[in-house]
Amino acid sequence: MTRPYLSKPTRPWLTRSRADHEEARERILRDAARLLRGGLCAVCREREESESRWLGYFITESHTDEGVRARLVAAAGFCPPHTRHLLADASLPWLMPQVHDAALTGGRRLLDQERCRPAPCPACVTGRAAEQRALATLLRALDQPSILQAVLEAAVCLPHTGALAAQADMAHAVQMTTAARAHLDGPAPDYEVEWLAGSDPDAPHRPAWHTGLDALLPTETAHQRHSVLDRWDADAAMACCPLCLAQHRATHRFLTWATTATGRGQPAREETGLCPPHLHDLAALEGPNTTSVVQDNRDTWNRRLTRYQQLITAHRPDRRAANAYLLAIPRCNACDTHVTAGHRQTALLDAALLDPTRARTFEHAHGICLHHALTGPDTLAPHAYDILTARLALLRWEVDETLRKQDWHTRYEPRGNETTVTVRAPTLLDGRVYAGLPARDQGQPVARVQEQAPDEQGFGSVCRRAMEQRH
């Protein structure tokens, strides 16, 4: 019996595997093209949109989810930029007491655990994950000429170009860094700061607080010339964390000096290195030195990319060491000023609390914020922690009272000053939210917001009426 001849074994799983691979490849190319269509910077925009979607869903739905609340408790609240985002939202009257409640719960728990560090902000975690996905998508599509050309034409900011180069193969890394250096040697584009530092959606909101810091600079100088303790008394008397106040005031003074100093007092090149957020803040000041300081940062990037190319094209290149060099966080003089001011103000606080008179005065002051208690030095005076514990206990009562009065069945009770805790709480939870300054608009209680479904008329109109009554 003759066996039938089979021309070729059939292997349908190979066909399916090849088709799946091609489909995945097409999907990656579509995603990469979509990322690059929106202009500078594709990766920053993906991160921001992911954070915005997460916060939008948090406002409307997920703030009641136990898992989300657990993450918020572990982080002791949101980071300052995302807290500012929520404070500017129409949901402020009814949502922020719940956010403050989670921050208080987590902060007290961390204090009881010998000042353990808080977990990262959950919105930031979501944004960083989206950022990594966007980088991975572009990286896998670099062999497509149109995608590579868009990256070479500065469709991605410099920090993310560096991140791509560190993960790409040698040829693509050389191409990207060469193109970036060519852009750095060319004329400055209109979007120069966004390209050098990446986009920063919080940057447009910070100058409003810098105006308040401007007013404090001459006052600090006058007090300092008379007596160091005069300056301390003035700081302690403000309704804000004196450590946050000193840090943001010193940083703002440095940036103001860097943009306005002339003659022999003008900053040297080694004094003008800035991290992305502080480069955005300096650009917003628009002083006579702003262009030269930004140019110094351009030159720093150029030298950095040149050295990276030398490392990866050496006879026996060590890509790991070269990538570590490229991705290392550069020194920021404004951040150094911020840290130094915090250390010096903390030392002054410890010294002032040794004076019984000033210690008693400080008992009636605002005191330090929870953020500094959790992240500050272990040498901070125990009396400062005791005062913070008392302030947090009062804040806890106000938050609980505000939450209780949100219930429909308490509508007959008068609304008192405890409802302004929505805007006052950040100065005690994290003074960085208001750039170290006291909260604004504390005078009027927040009106009741009735529980309604988030429809087009009810939800929006109720929130708008609440905000109008608050102001």
N, C-alpha and C positions, 0 to 999 in steps of 0.2 A: 504494500500500500504506500503510495507516494504521499508525502506530506505536502500540503498546499504551500506555495511559495508566498512569503510576506516580503514585500519590497523594503519596508522600513518599520521598525517597531514604533508604535504610537505611544507618545508620552504626553498626555494632555496637561499634566501638572507643569511641564516645562513651558508650555504655551501660556498657561495662566500666569506663571511666575514672571515671564517676560512681559506680558501685558500689564501686570500689576506694577512692575518696575517702571515701564514707560509711563503709565498713568501717574505714578508718584513723581516721576521726573517732571512731567508737564505741570503738575500741581505746584512743585517747588518753583519752577520758572514763572508761573502765573503769580505766585505769592511775592516773589522777588520783584517782578515788574510792578505789582501793585504798591509795594513799599516805596519804590523809587519814583513813583508818579507824583507824589505830593510835594516834592522839593526838599530843601534842607530841613532837618536831617531825618532820613528814613527811620533810623533806629530810635532816635529821641522821640519822634512822633508816635511810633508804635508803643513805646513805654508810657507816654503821656495819655494816649487814648485808652490804654488798658487801665491805668489808674483812674481816669475819669469815669470809665464804665463801672469799675468796681465801686467807686464812691457813689455814683448814681444809683446803683443797685442797693448799696448799703442804706442810702437815704429812704428808698421806697419799700424795700423788702427785707434785706438780710440783717438789719440791725436787731431783729428779734431772733435770729438764728443762734442757737447755743454755741455752735462751733465758732462762729464769727466773734461772738462776745468773748469766748475763752481766749481767742487770739488777741483781742483788744485788751483784755485784762492782763495777759502776759506781757504786753508791750507798754502797760501803764498809759494807754491812750495813743493817739496818733502823733506823728511827728509835727513840728511847727508848721511847715507848708500845708500839710493836709488838714491840720486843725484850722488854719486860716481859711482854707477852701470851704470847710463846713460852716465856719462862723459867718461867711458871706452869703450862705445859701438861705433861701426863704424858710427852710426847715429849722432855722435856729431856735425858735421858742420851744418847740416840742421835742426836738431830737437831741440837742446838745446836753440837756440834763442827763440823758441816758449815757452819752459818751463820757461825761464827767464822772458819772457813777462807776463806769467800768475802769476809768483811770484811777479813781480813788481806791477802788477795791484792789486793783493790781499793785498800785504804789504802796499801800499799807502792807500788803502781803510781802512785797520785796523788802520793805524796811524791817519787818519782823524777821526776815531771813538774813540779817546782817548786811543790808544794803546790796543785795544781788543786782546785777545789771538787768534792765528790762530787755525783752525780746524786740526784734525790729518791728517797725510800723507795718501792719498788715497790708496797707495800700502800697507801701514802698516795695514789699516783698512781691506783690502782684506785678508791679511795674518792672522790677528787675527780671522777673521770669519772662515777661514779654520782650524785654530788651535782649535777653540771651536767645530767645527763639528767633527774633528778627536777625540777629547776627549769624545764627546758624543757617537760616534760610539764604541770606546773601552769600555766605561762605560756600554753600553747596551749589550756588548758581554762578559762581565767578567764571566758570569755563564758558559761559554764554557771552559772546562778544558785546551784545548790547548792555548786559548787566555790568560787566567789567568796565565798559566805557563810561557808564553813568557814575560808577564809584570813582573812577579816575577824574571825572569832571566835577568832583566835590559835591556829590549828592548826599554824602555822609560827612558829619562833622569830624574834626581832627581826632578827638578822643576815641570815637568809634572807628575811624580809619585805622588808628593804632591797634585797637582790639582786633579788627579784621586781619591786619598784617601779621599780628602775632600768631594767628591760627591758620593762616593761608600757607600754601607751599612757597618755596623760595622765589620762584619766578613772579608770582602774583605779589608777594610781599615787596619785592624790589620795584615792581611797577607802581604799586600804590604809594610807597614812600617817595619815589621819584616824582610822581605827579603832585603829591602834597607839597614837596619842596619847591616845585615850580610855581605853585599857587602862592606859596609864602614869599617867594622872590618877586612876584608880580605886584600889580597895584592892589590896594585894599578894596575889597568889595563892600557893598552897602550892608551886607549881613555878616560883617567881619567877626564880631564878638560871638554870634551864634555859631559860626564855623569854628572859631578857636576854642570855645568853651562848651558847645552843645546848647540846645534850647533849655530854657528855664521858665516854666509857666508861672512860677511864683515871683520872678524878678520884677514884673511891673507893679506888684502890690507892695513891695518893700520900701520904695521911696517915700510913701506916705508916712511911714514910721521914722525914716531918716530925717524928715523935717522936724519931728519932735526931738530927735537927738541933736540937731543943729542948735536948737534953743538952749540945750544944756551945756554945750561946750564952753561958752564964756562964763557961765555960772560956776562950773567946776573950776575953771582957772582962777576966778576971784576967790572962791573958798580956799583953794589950795595955797594961794599966796598968803592968805591970812593965817590959816592953821590947817594942818592935816585933819584934825578932829572936827573942824568946822565942815570940811568936805564930807567926812563920814556921817556927821549928824544930819546933813542935808540929804545924803543918800538914804540913810536909814528912815528918814521921815516920809519918804515917798511911798506910795501904795504899790510897791513892786519889789521884786527880789533884788537886794543890793548887789548881789554877785552878777546876775544877768545884766543889770544896769551898767555896772562897771565894764563888763566885757564888750557889750554892744557900743557903748559910748567910746571906749578906747579904739575899737575897730573902725568906727565911723570917723574918728579924729584922724586915724592913720590914712584912711582912704581920701579924706578931704585934703590932708597935707600932700599926699602923693599927686593929687590932681591940680593943686594950686600953688605949691611952693615954687619960688623962683630964685635965681641967683645961686649963691653958694649953698643955700639950703635946699636946693632941688634934689629929689631922690636920685641915688645912683642906680645903675642897672641891677646890681645885686639886691636892691631893696624893692624891686617892682614885680617880682614873681608873685602871681596870684592864682588861686584855685578858680574853677569855673564860676561858682556863685559870687565870689568877691570880684571877679572880673566883670560880671554883669552889673554889680553894684557900683563899681568905679565908672563904668561907661554911662550909667544913669546920672552921675554927678556933672558930667560935661564941663570939666575944668580946663584950663589952658594946657595942662600936661596930659590930658586924657589920651590924645593921639600918640604921644611918645611912649606912654606906659603900655598901651596896647601893642605898639610896635616892639617894645622890649619883649613882650610875651610871644609875639610872632617869631622874633629872633631866637628865643629860647627853644621854641618848637623846632625851628630849622636846625639848630645845633643838635637837638635830640634825635631827630630823624637821620641826620647825617651820620652821627655816631652809630645809630642802629644799623644803617646800611653797611658801615665798615665792619661791624661785628658779624653780620650774617653772610657777608661776602669774603670773609677772611679765608686763609688757606685751609684751616680746620675749624670751621665755625661751630660755635656752641649756641644752638638756637635757644636752649632753655635760659642761658644767662642773658642772651640778647633780648629775649622776650620779657624777662624780668626787668631789665633796664628800661625797655620801652613802656611797660605797664606800671612802673613804679609811680606812686603819687608824688608829684613834684612839690617842692617846698613852697608854701604860701606865707608871705610876710604878714598879711592881714590875720591869718589863722594864728600865727605865732604871737601877734599882738593880743589877740583874743584870749589865748591861753595864759599868757603872762599877766594880763590884767585880772583874770580870774584868780590866779594864785596870789597876787599882791592884795587884792580886795579880801580874799579869804584870810590872809595873815593879819590884815588890819581888823577884820571882824573878830578874830580870836583875841587880839590885843585889846580891842575896845571892850569886849565882854569881861575882861579882868577888872575893869573899873566898875565898882558897884553901882554908881550913878547911871552910867551908860547902859549897864546890864538891865537895870530896872526900866529905863526908857525903851530899850529894845523889846522888852516884854510886851509893850503896847504898840509896837510897830508891826509892819507887814511880815518881816522875817524872810528867810530864804525860801526858795521854791522846792518842790518835791524832786524836780530834775536834778538839782545840785545836791540834794541829800543822797540821791541814788548814785550819782556819777562823780561827786566831788571827792576831795582827798579824805582819807581816814582821820586826819588830824583836826578836822573841823570841830569846833567847840561843842561839847555835849549839850550845853545850854541852848545852842541854836536848834538842835534836834528836838529838845523838849518843847520849845516854842512852836516849831513846825508841827509837832504832834497835836498841840492844842488848836492851832489854826485848822489843821485837817479835820479835827473832830467837829469844829463849828461848820466847816464847809460840808462835811458829810450830812449834818443836820439840815442845812439849807438845800442841798441837792435832794435829799429824801423828802423834804417838805414840798419842794417844787414838783417832784414826781407825784406826790400824793395829791396835790391840788390840780394836777392835770386830769384827774378822774372826774367824770361827769357828775357824780354824786356829791362832790365837794363844791359845786358851782356857787353855793350860797355863801361860801367863806370869802372874806376879803383877801385880795392879792397884795402882799406886802413887798418889802425890799428884797426878801429872800429870792424872788423870781429873777432878779438881776444877776443871780449867780451864773447864768448862762454866759455872760460876758466878763464877769469878775474872776471866775474860777481859773482861767489860764495863767493869771499872774502868780497863783500859788501852786498850780500843778506843773507848769513849765513856762518860766518867764521869757523864754526865747520867742514864744508865739507873738508877743507884742514888742519884740526887739528890746526887751529889758525895761520897757516903759509901763506906766500904769494903764489899766484898761480905760477905754473911752465909753461914753454914753451909759454911765452907771445909774443915772438919777431916777429913771422911771421904771416901775415894775413892768415885766413882760406880760402882755395880755394873754388871756386864756385862748388856746387853740383847741377847738372842738374836734373830736374824733370824727373824721369823714373819710370816705373812700377817695383815693387819689384820682378823681376825675378831672376833666378840663376846667369845670367851673368851681366845684367845691374846694378842692385841695389848694389850688393856686390862689383863689380869692381869699380864703381864710388866712393863709400865710401872709398875703400882702397886707390884709387889714391888721394883722398882728404886728407886722413890722412898722406900719404907719403909726399905730397907737404907741409903739415903743419909742419912736422918735418924736 
